[in-house]
């Protein structure tokens, strides 16, 4: 594991095609901007773990998704800038 210190506005590159930029930071949190090709899936760890168990996947979605049924979530097409693609998770 590589541990780096970055300040607000600073970035790091991974494999010539992924850039992580620190947008904001607090005492116990950090906000990152991730610039990566569309075909590279990006998931928060808790969603990745939930995606491994499809029956519990919809229960981990934030309430901002409107509490949609599992069927609605499976059929939803996500925009490029969303955190994950439902097709790759389910």
VMD Tcl script that builds the backbone (N, CA, C; Angstrom):
set m [mol new atoms 270]
animate dup $m
set s [atomselect $m all]
$s set {name element resname resid chain x y z} {
  {N N UNK 1 A 0.844 -1.174 0.000}
  {CA C UNK 1 A 0.000 0.000 0.000}
  {C C UNK 1 A 0.892 1.241 0.000}
  {N N UNK 2 A 0.532 2.182 -0.839}
  {CA C UNK 2 A 1.250 3.449 -0.913}
  {C C UNK 2 A 0.419 4.509 -0.213}
  {N N UNK 3 A 1.021 5.253 0.697}
  {CA C UNK 3 A 0.330 6.320 1.411}
  {C C UNK 3 A 0.961 7.645 1.009}
  {N N UNK 4 A 0.119 8.551 0.503}
  {CA C UNK 4 A 0.589 9.851 0.048}
  {C C UNK 4 A -0.151 10.962 0.771}
  {N N UNK 5 A 0.496 12.086 0.896}
  {CA C UNK 5 A -0.159 13.264 1.456}
  {C C UNK 5 A -0.363 14.259 0.328}
  {N N UNK 6 A -1.586 14.721 0.153}
  {CA C UNK 6 A -1.927 15.708 -0.867}
  {C C UNK 6 A -2.722 16.818 -0.198}
  {N N UNK 7 A -2.594 18.008 -0.711}
  {CA C UNK 7 A -3.356 19.150 -0.209}
  {C C UNK 7 A -4.471 19.486 -1.188}
  {N N UNK 8 A -5.400 20.303 -0.741}
  {CA C UNK 8 A -6.512 20.721 -1.580}
  {C C UNK 8 A -5.980 21.268 -2.904}
  {N N UNK 9 A -6.538 20.773 -4.006}
  {CA C UNK 9 A -6.120 21.205 -5.336}
  {C C UNK 9 A -5.011 20.372 -5.942}
  {N N UNK 10 A -4.324 19.561 -5.131}
  {CA C UNK 10 A -3.255 18.715 -5.651}
  {C C UNK 10 A -3.843 17.410 -6.172}
  {N N UNK 11 A -3.122 16.764 -7.066}
  {CA C UNK 11 A -3.622 15.548 -7.711}
  {C C UNK 11 A -2.533 14.496 -7.763}
  {N N UNK 12 A -2.937 13.291 -8.166}
  {CA C UNK 12 A -1.995 12.218 -8.452}
  {C C UNK 12 A -2.530 11.440 -9.637}
  {N N UNK 13 A -1.632 10.829 -10.377}
  {CA C UNK 13 A -1.995 10.070 -11.571}
  {C C UNK 13 A -1.744 8.593 -11.345}
  {N N UNK 14 A -2.612 7.792 -11.935}
  {CA C UNK 14 A -2.486 6.333 -11.871}
  {C C UNK 14 A -2.541 5.818 -13.302}
  {N N UNK 15 A -1.525 5.103 -13.700}
  {CA C UNK 15 A -1.505 4.412 -14.987}
  {C C UNK 15 A -1.756 5.327 -16.187}
  {N N UNK 16 A -1.330 6.546 -16.174}
  {CA C UNK 16 A -1.408 7.497 -17.278}
  {C C UNK 16 A -2.822 7.878 -17.721}
  {N N UNK 17 A -3.867 7.225 -17.195}
  {CA C UNK 17 A -5.213 7.552 -17.654}
  {C C UNK 17 A -6.212 7.801 -16.517}
  {N N UNK 18 A -5.738 7.812 -15.275}
  {CA C UNK 18 A -6.606 8.081 -14.128}
  {C C UNK 18 A -5.952 9.184 -13.302}
  {N N UNK 19 A -6.744 10.205 -12.974}
  {CA C UNK 19 A -6.252 11.292 -12.141}
  {C C UNK 19 A -7.173 11.472 -10.949}
  {N N UNK 20 A -6.598 11.504 -9.757}
  {CA C UNK 20 A -7.328 11.778 -8.524}
  {C C UNK 20 A -6.929 13.165 -8.060}
  {N N UNK 21 A -7.921 14.024 -7.811}
  {CA C UNK 21 A -7.655 15.384 -7.353}
  {C C UNK 21 A -8.369 15.611 -6.034}
  {N N UNK 22 A -7.672 16.172 -5.061}
  {CA C UNK 22 A -8.285 16.511 -3.782}
  {C C UNK 22 A -9.077 17.807 -3.995}
  {N N UNK 23 A -10.395 17.718 -3.867}
  {CA C UNK 23 A -11.270 18.871 -4.059}
  {C C UNK 23 A -11.440 19.636 -2.755}
  {N N UNK 24 A -11.580 18.891 -1.661}
  {CA C UNK 24 A -11.784 19.506 -0.351}
  {C C UNK 24 A -11.396 18.482 0.706}
  {N N UNK 25 A -11.082 18.948 1.899}
  {CA C UNK 25 A -10.712 18.039 2.984}
  {C C UNK 25 A -11.081 18.664 4.317}
  {N N UNK 26 A -11.484 17.807 5.245}
  {CA C UNK 26 A -11.782 18.228 6.603}
  {C C UNK 26 A -10.913 17.446 7.557}
  {N N UNK 27 A -11.248 17.480 8.822}
  {CA C UNK 27 A -10.425 16.781 9.809}
  {C C UNK 27 A -10.559 15.269 9.711}
  {N N UNK 28 A -11.732 14.773 9.301}
  {CA C UNK 28 A -11.916 13.319 9.215}
  {C C UNK 28 A -12.574 12.884 7.907}
  {N N UNK 29 A -12.421 13.665 6.852}
  {CA C UNK 29 A -12.985 13.313 5.551}
  {C C UNK 29 A -12.195 13.984 4.441}
  {N N UNK 30 A -12.364 13.470 3.227}
  {CA C UNK 30 A -11.733 14.062 2.048}
  {C C UNK 30 A -12.697 13.912 0.869}
  {N N UNK 31 A -12.758 14.912 0.021}
  {CA C UNK 31 A -13.587 14.864 -1.178}
  {C C UNK 31 A -12.645 14.777 -2.374}
  {N N UNK 32 A -12.802 13.714 -3.183}
  {CA C UNK 32 A -11.927 13.474 -4.318}
  {C C UNK 32 A -12.679 13.617 -5.631}
  {N N UNK 33 A -12.008 14.113 -6.644}
  {CA C UNK 33 A -12.513 14.107 -8.012}
  {C C UNK 33 A -11.716 13.038 -8.745}
  {N N UNK 34 A -12.412 12.152 -9.447}
  {CA C UNK 34 A -11.754 11.060 -10.152}
  {C C UNK 34 A -12.009 11.224 -11.637}
  {N N UNK 35 A -10.945 11.358 -12.408}
  {CA C UNK 35 A -11.041 11.455 -13.856}
  {C C UNK 35 A -10.473 10.163 -14.422}
  {N N UNK 36 A -11.365 9.331 -14.981}
  {CA C UNK 36 A -10.960 8.028 -15.499}
  {C C UNK 36 A -11.780 7.710 -16.743}
  {N N UNK 37 A -11.272 6.822 -17.599}
  {CA C UNK 37 A -12.044 6.414 -18.768}
  {C C UNK 37 A -13.375 5.789 -18.356}
  {N N UNK 38 A -14.374 5.964 -19.187}
  {CA C UNK 38 A -15.727 5.486 -18.895}
  {C C UNK 38 A -15.770 3.982 -18.621}
  {N N UNK 39 A -14.918 3.208 -19.279}
  {CA C UNK 39 A -14.966 1.748 -19.134}
  {C C UNK 39 A -14.361 1.234 -17.826}
  {N N UNK 40 A -13.741 2.110 -17.046}
  {CA C UNK 40 A -13.176 1.704 -15.759}
  {C C UNK 40 A -14.232 1.924 -14.677}
  {N N UNK 41 A -14.718 0.844 -14.044}
  {CA C UNK 41 A -15.726 1.006 -12.999}
  {C C UNK 41 A -15.122 1.626 -11.743}
  {N N UNK 42 A -15.871 2.537 -11.128}
  {CA C UNK 42 A -15.435 3.172 -9.885}
  {C C UNK 42 A -16.558 2.995 -8.875}
  {N N UNK 43 A -16.283 2.305 -7.793}
  {CA C UNK 43 A -17.281 2.031 -6.762}
  {C C UNK 43 A -16.720 2.329 -5.392}
  {N N UNK 44 A -17.560 2.905 -4.531}
  {CA C UNK 44 A -17.182 2.989 -3.124}
  {C C UNK 44 A -17.139 1.560 -2.595}
  {N N UNK 45 A -16.254 1.302 -1.655}
  {CA C UNK 45 A -16.065 -0.057 -1.145}
  {C C UNK 45 A -17.354 -0.670 -0.633}
  {N N UNK 46 A -18.163 0.102 0.104}
  {CA C UNK 46 A -19.395 -0.466 0.642}
  {C C UNK 46 A -20.375 -0.860 -0.458}
  {N N UNK 47 A -20.369 -0.162 -1.585}
  {CA C UNK 47 A -21.234 -0.551 -2.696}
  {C C UNK 47 A -20.673 -1.758 -3.427}
  {N N UNK 48 A -19.359 -1.851 -3.521}
  {CA C UNK 48 A -18.728 -3.006 -4.149}
  {C C UNK 48 A -19.059 -4.278 -3.369}
  {N N UNK 49 A -18.975 -4.202 -2.049}
  {CA C UNK 49 A -19.298 -5.352 -1.212}
  {C C UNK 49 A -20.779 -5.714 -1.332}
  {N N UNK 50 A -21.639 -4.714 -1.366}
  {CA C UNK 50 A -23.079 -4.964 -1.496}
  {C C UNK 50 A -23.406 -5.530 -2.867}
  {N N UNK 51 A -22.678 -5.113 -3.900}
  {CA C UNK 51 A -22.931 -5.610 -5.252}
  {C C UNK 51 A -22.635 -7.102 -5.351}
  {N N UNK 52 A -21.759 -7.604 -4.491}
  {CA C UNK 52 A -21.461 -9.030 -4.467}
  {C C UNK 52 A -22.643 -9.832 -3.939}
  {N N UNK 53 A -23.572 -9.148 -3.251}
  {CA C UNK 53 A -24.778 -9.769 -2.708}
  {C C UNK 53 A -25.972 -9.027 -3.306}
  {N N UNK 54 A -26.424 -9.399 -4.507}
  {CA C UNK 54 A -27.483 -8.647 -5.186}
  {C C UNK 54 A -28.763 -8.475 -4.372}
  {N N UNK 55 A -29.084 -9.417 -3.501}
  {CA C UNK 55 A -30.321 -9.299 -2.726}
  {C C UNK 55 A -30.270 -8.142 -1.736}
  {N N UNK 56 A -29.061 -7.721 -1.338}
  {CA C UNK 56 A -28.952 -6.618 -0.390}
  {C C UNK 56 A -28.514 -5.316 -1.056}
  {N N UNK 57 A -28.285 -5.350 -2.368}
  {CA C UNK 57 A -27.757 -4.190 -3.071}
  {C C UNK 57 A -28.659 -2.969 -2.941}
  {N N UNK 58 A -29.942 -3.112 -3.168}
  {CA C UNK 58 A -30.851 -1.964 -3.137}
  {C C UNK 58 A -30.989 -1.388 -1.743}
  {N N UNK 59 A -30.752 -2.185 -0.726}
  {CA C UNK 59 A -30.855 -1.686 0.645}
  {C C UNK 59 A -29.725 -0.731 1.003}
  {N N UNK 60 A -28.624 -0.766 0.253}
  {CA C UNK 60 A -27.496 0.104 0.589}
  {C C UNK 60 A -27.527 1.415 -0.182}
  {N N UNK 61 A -28.475 1.560 -1.110}
  {CA C UNK 61 A -28.546 2.793 -1.880}
  {C C UNK 61 A -29.014 3.941 -1.014}
  {N N UNK 62 A -28.453 5.120 -1.224}
  {CA C UNK 62 A -28.890 6.286 -0.456}
  {C C UNK 62 A -30.359 6.587 -0.715}
  {N N UNK 63 A -31.016 7.191 0.249}
  {CA C UNK 63 A -32.435 7.510 0.099}
  {C C UNK 63 A -32.667 8.503 -1.032}
  {N N UNK 64 A -31.622 9.198 -1.476}
  {CA C UNK 64 A -31.766 10.153 -2.571}
  {C C UNK 64 A -32.149 9.468 -3.876}
  {N N UNK 65 A -32.025 8.131 -3.936}
  {CA C UNK 65 A -32.441 7.413 -5.124}
  {C C UNK 65 A -33.943 7.126 -5.088}
  {N N UNK 66 A -34.618 7.640 -4.085}
  {CA C UNK 66 A -36.069 7.554 -4.036}
  {C C UNK 66 A -36.630 6.229 -3.578}
  {N N UNK 67 A -35.810 5.361 -3.034}
  {CA C UNK 67 A -36.306 4.088 -2.530}
  {C C UNK 67 A -36.934 3.230 -3.618}
  {N N UNK 68 A -36.379 3.283 -4.820}
  {CA C UNK 68 A -36.925 2.517 -5.929}
  {C C UNK 68 A -36.852 1.023 -5.655}
  {N N UNK 69 A -37.720 0.294 -6.320}
  {CA C UNK 69 A -37.713 -1.155 -6.191}
  {C C UNK 69 A -36.455 -1.714 -6.849}
  {N N UNK 70 A -36.125 -2.954 -6.524}
  {CA C UNK 70 A -34.948 -3.590 -7.101}
  {C C UNK 70 A -35.049 -3.626 -8.619}
  {N N UNK 71 A -36.243 -3.886 -9.149}
  {CA C UNK 71 A -36.422 -3.971 -10.597}
  {C C UNK 71 A -36.141 -2.628 -11.269}
  {N N UNK 72 A -36.613 -1.530 -10.661}
  {CA C UNK 72 A -36.352 -0.202 -11.219}
  {C C UNK 72 A -34.859 0.101 -11.204}
  {N N UNK 73 A -34.180 -0.286 -10.125}
  {CA C UNK 73 A -32.747 -0.021 -10.016}
  {C C UNK 73 A -31.987 -0.830 -11.060}
  {N N UNK 74 A -32.366 -2.086 -11.269}
  {CA C UNK 74 A -31.687 -2.933 -12.254}
  {C C UNK 74 A -31.799 -2.350 -13.659}
  {N N UNK 75 A -32.933 -1.751 -13.964}
  {CA C UNK 75 A -33.177 -1.251 -15.313}
  {C C UNK 75 A -32.733 0.182 -15.524}
  {N N UNK 76 A -32.288 0.858 -14.477}
  {CA C UNK 76 A -31.902 2.262 -14.582}
  {C C UNK 76 A -30.572 2.397 -15.325}
  {N N UNK 77 A -30.482 3.363 -16.212}
  {CA C UNK 77 A -29.242 3.671 -16.913}
  {C C UNK 77 A -28.643 4.896 -16.254}
  {N N UNK 78 A -27.407 4.784 -15.805}
  {CA C UNK 78 A -26.755 5.865 -15.079}
  {C C UNK 78 A -25.942 6.716 -16.028}
  {N N UNK 79 A -25.862 7.991 -15.714}
  {CA C UNK 79 A -25.046 8.911 -16.499}
  {C C UNK 79 A -23.571 8.646 -16.220}
  {N N UNK 80 A -22.716 9.096 -17.118}
  {CA C UNK 80 A -21.275 8.862 -16.995}
  {C C UNK 80 A -20.715 9.358 -15.671}
  {N N UNK 81 A -21.198 10.477 -15.162}
  {CA C UNK 81 A -20.627 11.070 -13.961}
  {C C UNK 81 A -21.172 10.506 -12.659}
  {N N UNK 82 A -22.075 9.532 -12.712}
  {CA C UNK 82 A -22.581 8.918 -11.489}
  {C C UNK 82 A -21.494 8.037 -10.883}
  {N N UNK 83 A -21.688 7.653 -9.655}
  {CA C UNK 83 A -20.680 6.889 -8.923}
  {C C UNK 83 A -20.521 5.489 -9.478}
  {N N UNK 84 A -21.598 4.893 -9.961}
  {CA C UNK 84 A -21.507 3.526 -10.451}
  {C C UNK 84 A -22.509 3.301 -11.552}
  {N N UNK 85 A -22.313 2.227 -12.277}
  {CA C UNK 85 A -23.248 1.812 -13.308}
  {C C UNK 85 A -23.990 0.605 -12.788}
  {N N UNK 86 A -25.313 0.659 -12.788}
  {CA C UNK 86 A -26.097 -0.449 -12.261}
  {C C UNK 86 A -25.853 -1.724 -13.042}
  {N N UNK 87 A -25.566 -1.621 -14.339}
  {CA C UNK 87 A -25.325 -2.808 -15.149}
  {C C UNK 87 A -24.081 -3.548 -14.695}
  {N N UNK 88 A -23.057 -2.834 -14.243}
  {CA C UNK 88 A -21.832 -3.504 -13.809}
  {C C UNK 88 A -21.948 -4.024 -12.379}
  {N N UNK 89 A -22.929 -3.530 -11.624}
  {CA C UNK 89 A -23.063 -3.927 -10.236}
  {C C UNK 89 A -24.014 -5.095 -10.047}
  {N N UNK 90 A -24.974 -5.248 -10.942}
  {CA C UNK 90 A -26.002 -6.276 -10.740}
  {C C UNK 90 A -25.839 -7.429 -11.657}
}
mol reanalyze $m
mol bondsrecalc $m
mol representation Tube
mol addrep $m
